[in-house]
Amino acid sequence: MKKIFLPKVTREAIVRMIADVLLVNLAVLSSMALRLYYRVLFEPTAELPDHTIPFFAYLNTYEESAWALTLICLAVFLASGFYTRGRMYQSHYKALVIFQATTVSYLTFGFLSYFLRGALGIPRAALLLSWFLTAVLLIVARLWSMFWKRVVTTEREQQTLREDRVIRRVLVIGGAGYIGSAVIPKLLTQGYHVRLLDMFLYGSDPIQAVANHSHLEVIDADFRQVDKVANAMQDIDAVIHLGAIVGDPACALDEELTTEINLIATRMIAEVAKGCGVNRFMFASTCSVYGASDQVLDERSALMPLSL
């Protein structure tokens, strides 16, 4: 029976949902406060001489209606890919998607209010203003998040450049594989001393062109063996981990072996590298962790694994 893999609700998605709930309610409260302010100043009536009366009436309306609007917004936002990184949401039309989702949410709430005969009766002027504020707040929040991520990314890249200046010796695990056999010549060309750890399951032909390079050291071993990994890690400045069982069909043949190699061994290698004081650890996963997508992906893209 074919397994169905549903997108996981990540901690980041939960944080974004909480932030959106706060923004929606902030928009509703602000719009109702402005409507009340206008009413008190420009619509005084003899029946309502005390300003506290309309205040509590509006507060009661908010308590009765805001929860429904919030749930509708969350449902529409989720369907629009806000928290699962949908294709359109990640495109250049993100602002349009946010505006559309906000409009659909408020129209849905409006129809629901109509059929419930005013049970969810946010004043129409306040509802219209709330729709506008919600869309603006959501778009501005996303723009600020993108700006902040770029600032942080720039800082990290600058830190990476500083670290690269002191990296001389690189350990490439799984270096005789499809990616590793292309990485090693590039590292050697750039002057790095490279130590290769591989069990050469498919032979050594992929690295024959550089096998006798003076800056290349080859270790024939299984990276699941902690002693071999610890020995290979001595005097190493950076680790590039490329060893794994690759591809959904291959991983499905023996799930226990796949977990041992792709997960347990990788975790062990990272811990050994940390214990040996390695400055940089680079892990290349397979593209399956991102799911099916026609977007350009990098290490900051959202994960949506298809299989083990």
Secondary structure as GFF3:
##gff-version 3
##sequence-region A 1 308
A	DSSP	alpha_helix	11	42	.	.	.	ID=ss1
A	DSSP	alpha_helix	52	79	.	.	.	ID=ss2
A	DSSP	alpha_helix	94	115	.	.	.	ID=ss3
A	DSSP	alpha_helix	124	164	.	.	.	ID=ss4
A	DSSP	beta_strand	169	173	.	.	.	ID=ss5
A	DSSP	alpha_helix	180	189	.	.	.	ID=ss6
A	DSSP	beta_strand	193	198	.	.	.	ID=ss7
A	DSSP	three_ten_helix	205	210	.	.	.	ID=ss8
A	DSSP	beta_strand	216	220	.	.	.	ID=ss9
A	DSSP	alpha_helix	226	232	.	.	.	ID=ss10
A	DSSP	beta_strand	238	241	.	.	.	ID=ss11
A	DSSP	alpha_helix	248	253	.	.	.	ID=ss12
A	DSSP	alpha_helix	255	258	.	.	.	ID=ss13
A	DSSP	pi_helix	259	265	.	.	.	ID=ss14
A	DSSP	alpha_helix	266	275	.	.	.	ID=ss15
A	DSSP	beta_strand	280	283	.	.	.	ID=ss16
A	DSSP	three_ten_helix	287	290	.	.	.	ID=ss17
###
